[in-house]
Amino acid sequence: MIVLISKRQSIAWLSPFLVLLLLFFLVPLLYMLITSFQNSDGFTLAQYKAVFTNGYILQGFKNSITLSVISAIIALMVTLFAVYAMMKFSEPVREKILILTNLTSNFSGIPLAFAFIVLLGNSGLFTLLFEKWDIDALSSFSLYSWGGLLLIYIYFQLPLSLMLLYPIYDGIQQQWKEAAALLGASSWQFWMKIGLPVMLPGIVGTFSVLFANAMGAYASAYALTSSNYNLVAIRIGSLIKGDIFAQPELASAIAVILAVSMVTAMLISEWSISKTRRKLK
């Protein structure tokens, strides 16, 4: 009797979450899948054929993947050193840095793009200051180009990467370093032989999260370049709202392929993580 009551209470507590999951995840996902196989004539694979034969859409995938991979790698490299430096501070200082990082991670989308336009746009603060001071550092830089997009992507990837890597670094115990030092290992040897192999699964997992985060980014890129730069997320938005005419079925097919590519990246990451953990045992 007590077990049944406990189960009923658990179901009651979970009911709001299950309703939200159904309404905001499962129903839209099923609708997207069904719509991607439809047109005015009924069931068809024409939308998927159009995706794989349309050079403009394929270029959008290429641009998104390139941007996502490069921004994820750069963010990882920067935060690996940043978190290593953080570990040198005291616990209260690290907590304050994490709070600031958490606040920064919420600064994205249209406000982030607007902030960069104010600072580095054609009439931005730093652009005008450097021009007045005859500094050529920004003379060949355009915020509305691929380089500007990459800069914004790296910016919103950094806080997420730092928060994901911090617990991984925190898992490296001081006793391991002391034991390695007693055995004559240098700091470099410790990180190459012990530190990085232990952290590798977490680093790979962090990369997959950053990749998925960048692949699905829409607001910042759209606010900065509108439809002038070909990215998958922007193509989906353009097809749904209809810059020329709406094609929601084609947008659904692109979204399904985008979701499959992101899930594939996550599965590869999980496979790499499990393989690395088996080697470390």
Phi, psi and chi 1 to 4 in degrees:
 res  aa     phi    psi   chi1   chi2   chi3   chi4
   1 MET       -  -45.9 -179.0   66.4   69.3      -
   2 ILE   -62.8  -38.5  -64.2  174.6      -      -
   3 VAL   -64.9  -41.7  174.0      -      -      -
   4 LEU   -64.1  -42.4  -71.5  174.5      -      -
   5 ILE   -63.2  -41.7  -66.6  174.1      -      -
   6 SER   -62.5  -40.8  177.8      -      -      -
   7 LYS   -66.7  -40.5  -73.1 -176.6  177.4  179.3
   8 ARG   -63.6  -40.9  -72.2  173.9 -176.6  173.8
   9 GLN   -63.6  -39.8  -71.2  176.8  -17.1      -
  10 SER   -63.7  -42.6  -61.4      -      -      -
  11 ILE   -64.5  -39.9  -66.7  172.6      -      -
  12 ALA   -62.5  -41.3      -      -      -      -
  13 TRP   -68.0  -34.3  -80.7  106.0      -      -
  14 LEU   -82.8  -15.9  -74.8  173.4      -      -
  15 SER   -55.9  -48.4  -65.5      -      -      -
  16 PRO   -58.9  -40.2  -22.8   33.9      -      -
  17 PHE   -64.8  -41.8  170.4   73.8      -      -
  18 LEU   -65.5  -38.2  -65.9  175.4      -      -
  19 VAL   -64.1  -44.8  170.9      -      -      -
  20 LEU   -62.2  -41.8  -71.6  173.4      -      -
  21 LEU   -61.0  -41.1 -177.4   65.7      -      -
  22 LEU   -67.5  -46.9  176.8   65.8      -      -
  23 LEU   -75.5  -37.1  -66.1  178.2      -      -
  24 PHE  -106.1   -1.8  -66.0   98.0      -      -
  25 PHE  -129.8  -59.3 -179.9   73.4      -      -
  26 LEU   -70.1  -45.7  -65.8  179.1      -      -
  27 VAL   -63.8  -49.0  171.5      -      -      -
  28 PRO   -61.1  -36.4  -23.6   34.7      -      -
  29 LEU   -64.8  -45.6  179.3   62.0      -      -
  30 LEU   -64.7  -41.2  -71.4  173.4      -      -
  31 TYR   -61.4  -42.3  177.5   78.0      -      -
  32 MET   -62.6  -44.3 -177.6  179.6   69.8      -
  33 LEU   -62.9  -46.5  -77.3  170.1      -      -
  34 ILE   -64.6  -43.9  -66.2  170.1      -      -
  35 THR   -63.6  -33.9  -54.2      -      -      -
  36 SER   -66.2  -18.0   67.7      -      -      -
  37 PHE  -105.2   19.1  -69.8  101.2      -      -
  38 GLN  -124.4  154.8  -70.5 -178.6  -21.7      -
  39 ASN  -151.1 -164.9   62.9    8.8      -      -
  40 SER   -64.4  -21.3   57.0      -      -      -
  41 ASP   -93.4   -2.1  -60.9  -35.2      -      -
  42 GLY   109.5 -144.0      -      -      -      -
  43 PHE   -67.3  135.1  179.6   84.2      -      -
  44 THR  -161.6  157.7 -179.8      -      -      -
  45 LEU  -106.1   12.0  -66.3  174.0      -      -
  46 ALA   -62.7  -32.5      -      -      -      -
  47 GLN   -65.5  -42.3  -47.9  -59.8  -18.9      -
  48 TYR   -70.3  -35.7  -71.1   94.5      -      -
  49 LYS   -63.0  -39.7 -178.5  179.8  178.4 -178.4
  50 ALA   -64.8  -38.1      -      -      -      -
  51 VAL   -61.7  -46.4  172.3      -      -      -
  52 PHE   -83.1   -7.1  -70.5  108.1      -      -
  53 THR  -112.7   -9.0   55.7      -      -      -
  54 ASN   -89.8  113.0 -170.7  -49.0      -      -
  55 GLY   -63.1  -32.0      -      -      -      -
  56 TYR   -67.9  -40.8 -166.6   61.3      -      -
  57 ILE   -68.6  -41.4  -64.5  175.7      -      -
  58 LEU   -63.6  -36.4  -68.1  177.0      -      -
  59 GLN   -64.3  -36.1 -176.0 -168.0   47.5      -
  60 GLY   -61.6  -41.8      -      -      -      -
  61 PHE   -63.8  -43.5  -86.9   97.7      -      -
  62 LYS   -61.2  -45.4  179.5 -177.5  177.1 -177.7
  63 ASN   -63.5  -42.7  -69.4  -18.8      -      -
  64 SER   -65.7  -43.2  -67.5      -      -      -
  65 ILE   -65.2  -44.2  -68.3  171.9      -      -
  66 THR   -60.7  -47.8  -57.2      -      -      -
  67 LEU   -62.7  -41.1 -161.7   58.4      -      -
  68 SER   -67.6  -44.9  -59.5      -      -      -
  69 VAL   -64.9  -47.7  170.2      -      -      -
  70 ILE   -65.6  -45.1  -66.1  176.9      -      -
  71 SER   -65.1  -36.9   64.1      -      -      -
  72 ALA   -67.2  -42.2      -      -      -      -
  73 ILE   -65.0  -46.7  -69.6  175.0      -      -
  74 ILE   -63.7  -43.2  -65.9  175.8      -      -
  75 ALA   -62.5  -39.8      -      -      -      -
  76 LEU   -63.3  -46.6  -96.4  178.5      -      -
  77 MET   -62.1  -43.7  -64.5  -61.0  -65.7      -
  78 VAL   -66.0  -46.4  171.6      -      -      -
  79 THR   -74.3  -24.7   49.6      -      -      -
  80 LEU   -59.5  -44.5  -82.4  171.3      -      -
  81 PHE   -74.7  -35.0  -70.4  102.2      -      -
  82 ALA   -65.5  -43.7      -      -      -      -
  83 VAL   -69.3  -36.2  177.8      -      -      -
  84 TYR   -59.6  -41.5  177.4   78.2      -      -
  85 ALA   -69.0  -36.0      -      -      -      -
  86 MET   -60.2  -36.4  -84.7 -179.9   59.6      -
  87 MET   -65.7  -13.2  -58.5  -51.9  -67.5      -
  88 LYS   -79.2  -17.1  -55.8  -65.9 -176.3 -178.7
  89 PHE   -86.2  167.9  -65.2  112.1      -      -
  90 SER   -73.9  165.2   62.6      -      -      -
  91 GLU   -59.8  -44.8 -174.1   68.2   25.7      -
  92 PRO   -60.1  -39.1  -24.5   35.0      -      -
  93 VAL   -66.8  -40.9  174.3      -      -      -
  94 ARG   -62.8  -38.6  -65.7 -155.3  -61.7  -94.1
  95 GLU   -63.8  -40.2  -70.9  179.2   -0.7      -
  96 LYS   -66.3  -39.5  -68.5  177.5 -178.1  177.7
  97 ILE   -63.7  -40.5  -66.1  174.3      -      -
  98 LEU   -66.1  -38.7  -72.3  174.9      -      -
  99 ILE   -62.9  -44.8  -68.5  171.9      -      -
 100 LEU   -63.6  -39.8  179.8   61.6      -      -
 101 THR   -64.6  -40.7  -57.6      -      -      -
 102 ASN   -62.6  -40.7 -169.1   23.9      -      -
 103 LEU   -65.1  -41.0  -68.2  172.9      -      -
 104 THR   -65.5  -33.9  -52.3      -      -      -
 105 SER   -64.3  -22.6   66.8      -      -      -
 106 ASN   -85.4   -5.6  -65.2  -46.9      -      -
 107 PHE   -92.8   91.9 -175.4   60.1      -      -
 108 SER  -150.5 -174.2   59.0      -      -      -
 109 GLY    72.4 -143.8      -      -      -      -
 110 ILE   -63.6  -42.2  -66.1  175.7      -      -
 111 PRO   -59.0  -37.8  -25.8   35.6      -      -
 112 LEU   -65.0  -45.8  176.0   62.5      -      -
 113 ALA   -61.6  -42.1      -      -      -      -
 114 PHE   -63.6  -40.4  178.5   72.6      -      -
 115 ALA   -61.7  -41.9      -      -      -      -
 116 PHE   -68.5  -35.4  -91.1   86.0      -      -
 117 ILE   -64.2  -40.8  -69.8  171.7      -      -
 118 VAL   -64.3  -34.1  169.6      -      -      -
 119 LEU   -90.1  -41.9  -65.7  175.8      -      -
 120 LEU  -125.3    9.4  -64.7  171.4      -      -
 121 GLY   -70.1 -176.0      -      -      -      -
 122 ASN   -59.7  -31.2  -67.8  -25.5      -      -
 123 SER  -118.6   30.4  -60.1      -      -      -
 124 GLY   -73.6  165.3      -      -      -      -
 125 LEU   -57.7  -54.8  174.1   64.2      -      -
 126 PHE   -69.9  -33.3  -69.9  115.8      -      -
 127 THR   -61.5  -46.0  -55.9      -      -      -
 128 LEU   -71.1  -38.3  -63.9  177.6      -      -
 129 LEU   -63.7  -46.3  -81.4  177.7      -      -
 130 PHE   -64.6  -36.1  -77.6   19.1      -      -
 131 GLU   -66.4  -39.1 -177.0  179.2  -27.4      -
 132 LYS   -68.0  -36.2 -177.2  177.3 -179.7  179.9
 133 TRP   -88.5    6.8  -65.6  -21.0      -      -
 134 ASP    57.5   40.8  -66.8  -32.7      -      -
 135 ILE  -101.8  125.3  -60.2  174.8      -      -
 136 ASP   -90.9   14.1  -62.9  -30.3      -      -
 137 ALA   -61.6  -33.3      -      -      -      -
 138 LEU  -109.1    9.7  -62.6  177.0      -      -
 139 SER   -65.1  -34.3   59.1      -      -      -
 140 SER  -104.0    8.1   59.5      -      -      -
 141 PHE  -100.4  134.2  173.2   77.9      -      -
 142 SER  -124.4  121.8  173.6      -      -      -
 143 LEU   -64.7  -23.0 -178.2   64.1      -      -
 144 TYR   -94.0   15.5  -49.1  100.2      -      -
 145 SER  -106.1 -173.3   64.0      -      -      -
 146 TRP   -62.0  -37.2 -172.7   87.7      -      -
 147 GLY   -64.0  -39.0      -      -      -      -
 148 GLY   -66.5  -41.2      -      -      -      -
 149 LEU   -60.9  -44.2  -91.6  177.6      -      -
 150 LEU   -61.0  -40.7  179.6   61.1      -      -
 151 LEU   -61.1  -44.5 -178.6   62.5      -      -
 152 ILE   -66.8  -41.2  -73.1 -176.5      -      -
 153 TYR   -61.8  -43.8  -88.5   59.4      -      -
 154 ILE   -62.1  -40.0  -67.6  170.9      -      -
 155 TYR   -60.6  -47.5 -177.4   88.5      -      -
 156 PHE   -82.1   -9.4   71.7   68.8      -      -
 157 GLN   -82.7  -28.6  -64.4  -87.6   55.4      -
 158 LEU   -59.9  -50.2  -73.5  172.9      -      -
 159 PRO   -61.6  -41.6  -20.1   31.8      -      -
 160 LEU   -63.4  -43.5  177.3   61.0      -      -
 161 SER   -63.2  -41.5  179.4      -      -      -
 162 LEU   -63.8  -42.8 -169.2  143.8      -      -
 163 MET   -68.8  -29.7  -72.0 -169.6  -64.9      -
 164 LEU   -78.6  -32.9  -69.2  172.6      -      -
 165 LEU   -83.4  -25.0  -74.0  178.2      -      -
 166 TYR   -57.9  -47.9  177.7   78.1      -      -
 167 PRO   -63.3  -28.6  -19.5   32.0      -      -
 168 ILE   -67.6  -46.2  -58.6  171.0      -      -
 169 TYR   -62.9  -39.2  -99.1  107.1      -      -
 170 ASP   -64.4  -22.1 -158.3   32.5      -      -
 171 GLY   -77.3  -12.8      -      -      -      -
 172 ILE   -76.5  110.5  -57.1  -65.3      -      -
 173 GLN   -79.9  144.4  -60.6 -179.3   18.4      -
 174 GLN   -63.0  -30.5 -176.3   63.4   30.4      -
 175 GLN   -62.5  -33.2  -65.9   90.6  -32.1      -
 176 TRP   -64.8  -42.6  -60.9   -8.7      -      -
 177 LYS   -65.0  -42.3  -61.2  178.9 -178.2  178.5
 178 GLU   -65.7  -40.7  -66.1  171.6   -5.6      -
 179 ALA   -64.5  -41.9      -      -      -      -
 180 ALA   -64.7  -39.3      -      -      -      -
 181 ALA   -65.4  -39.3      -      -      -      -
 182 LEU   -64.4  -30.0  -72.1  172.9      -      -
 183 LEU   -85.6    1.9  -66.9  172.6      -      -
 184 GLY    94.3    9.2      -      -      -      -
 185 ALA   -81.2  140.3      -      -      -      -
 186 SER   -80.6  171.4   63.8      -      -      -
 187 SER   -61.3  -40.1  178.3      -      -      -
 188 TRP   -62.5  -45.2  173.6  -98.6      -      -
 189 GLN   -64.0  -36.8  -71.0  173.3  -35.0      -
 190 PHE   -61.5  -46.6  167.8   79.0      -      -
 191 TRP   -70.2  -34.9  -75.3  108.2      -      -
 192 MET   -73.7  -36.4  -70.3  -63.9  102.4      -
 193 LYS   -94.3  -29.4  -61.0  -67.2 -175.7  179.3
 194 ILE  -122.5  -55.8  -58.7  172.9      -      -
 195 GLY   -59.0  -58.9      -      -      -      -
 196 LEU   -65.1  -41.7  -75.5  179.4      -      -
 197 PRO   -59.1  -37.7  -27.5   36.1      -      -
 198 VAL   -68.2  -37.3  170.2      -      -      -
 199 MET   -82.6  -15.7  -66.7  172.0   54.5      -
 200 LEU   -55.1  -45.8 -173.3   58.9      -      -
 201 PRO   -57.6  -41.6  -24.5   34.4      -      -
 202 GLY   -67.0  -36.5      -      -      -      -
 203 ILE   -65.8  -43.7  -67.0  173.5      -      -
 204 VAL   -62.8  -43.4  174.1      -      -      -
 205 GLY   -62.2  -40.7      -      -      -      -
 206 THR   -62.7  -41.4  -59.4      -      -      -
 207 PHE   -60.5  -42.4  173.9   82.4      -      -
 208 SER   -64.5  -38.3   65.5      -      -      -
 209 VAL   -66.3  -42.9  172.6      -      -      -
 210 LEU   -64.5  -39.7  -65.5  177.6      -      -
 211 PHE   -62.1  -47.9  175.2   81.4      -      -
 212 ALA   -64.0  -38.3      -      -      -      -
 213 ASN   -61.6  -41.9 -175.9   47.9      -      -
 214 ALA   -74.2  -37.5      -      -      -      -
 215 MET   -62.6  -35.4  -77.4  -69.0  -70.1      -
 216 GLY   -90.2   -1.6      -      -      -      -
 217 ALA   -67.2  136.3      -      -      -      -
 218 TYR  -133.3  -51.1  170.9   76.4      -      -
 219 ALA   -61.7  -46.4      -      -      -      -
 220 SER   -62.9  -46.5  -63.8      -      -      -
 221 ALA   -64.8  -41.4      -      -      -      -
 222 TYR   -68.8  -41.9 -178.0   79.4      -      -
 223 ALA   -63.8  -31.1      -      -      -      -
 224 LEU   -83.5  -43.7 -171.5   66.3      -      -
 225 THR  -118.3   -1.7   64.5      -      -      -
 226 SER    54.8 -125.1 -174.4      -      -      -
 227 SER  -104.6   17.1  -62.0      -      -      -
 228 ASN   -78.0  -20.4  -63.3  -34.3      -      -
 229 TYR  -115.4  132.7 -164.6   79.6      -      -
 230 ASN   -84.7  100.7 -171.2   13.4      -      -
 231 LEU  -124.1  154.6  -64.7  174.4      -      -
 232 VAL   -60.6  -47.6  173.0      -      -      -
 233 ALA   -61.2  -39.1      -      -      -      -
 234 ILE   -68.2  -37.9  -68.2  179.0      -      -
 235 ARG   -62.6  -42.1  -69.5  -80.5   63.8   73.9
 236 ILE   -61.9  -46.9  -66.0  172.3      -      -
 237 GLY   -61.5  -40.0      -      -      -      -
 238 SER   -65.5  -38.7  -61.0      -      -      -
 239 LEU   -71.9  -30.1  -69.6  168.9      -      -
 240 ILE   -77.1  -47.0  -70.0  175.0      -      -
 241 LYS   -81.9  -19.6   69.7  179.0 -176.6  179.4
 242 GLY    78.0   73.3      -      -      -      -
 243 ASP   -60.1  -38.4  -73.6  -14.1      -      -
 244 ILE  -111.2  -60.8  -60.2  176.3      -      -
 245 PHE  -149.6  145.8   55.5   91.7      -      -
 246 ALA   -72.5  139.9      -      -      -      -
 247 GLN  -135.4   71.0  -66.5  179.1  -83.0      -
 248 PRO   -63.4  -29.9   21.0  -32.4      -      -
 249 GLU   -65.9  -43.5  -63.2   85.4    2.4      -
 250 LEU   -66.8  -38.8 -179.1   57.3      -      -
 251 ALA   -61.4  -40.2      -      -      -      -
 252 SER   -64.7  -40.6  -65.4      -      -      -
 253 ALA   -63.6  -42.5      -      -      -      -
 254 ILE   -63.5  -41.1  -61.9  173.1      -      -
 255 ALA   -64.3  -38.1      -      -      -      -
 256 VAL   -64.2  -44.8  168.9      -      -      -
 257 ILE   -65.7  -38.4  -63.9  171.9      -      -
 258 LEU   -61.4  -44.9  175.2   61.0      -      -
 259 ALA   -63.0  -40.9      -      -      -      -
 260 VAL   -63.3  -41.7  169.5      -      -      -
 261 SER   -64.6  -37.8   66.4      -      -      -
 262 MET   -71.0  -40.8  -67.1  167.4   66.6      -
 263 VAL   -65.2  -38.8  169.4      -      -      -
 264 THR   -61.3  -42.7  -58.6      -      -      -
 265 ALA   -61.8  -40.4      -      -      -      -
 266 MET   -66.3  -39.8  -62.2  -67.5  -73.9      -
 267 LEU   -66.8  -41.0  -69.4  175.1      -      -
 268 ILE   -61.5  -40.2  -67.4  173.2      -      -
 269 SER   -62.1  -45.7  169.5      -      -      -
 270 GLU   -62.9  -40.0  -72.5  -63.0  -38.6      -
 271 TRP   -63.3  -43.6  172.6   79.5      -      -
 272 SER   -64.2  -40.4  175.2      -      -      -
 273 ILE   -64.4  -46.9  -70.6  171.3      -      -
 274 SER   -64.9  -37.2   60.4      -      -      -
 275 LYS   -65.7  -42.5 -173.3  175.6  179.6 -179.4
 276 THR   -64.8  -40.8  -54.9      -      -      -
 277 ARG   -64.8  -36.9  -77.0  174.5  177.1  165.6
 278 ARG   -65.1  -36.7  -76.3 -163.7  -59.2  -92.1
 279 LYS   -68.0  -31.8  -72.6 -178.6  178.4  179.6
 280 LEU   -80.2  -15.5  -67.9  173.6      -      -
 281 LYS   -74.8      -  -71.5 -178.5  178.6  178.4
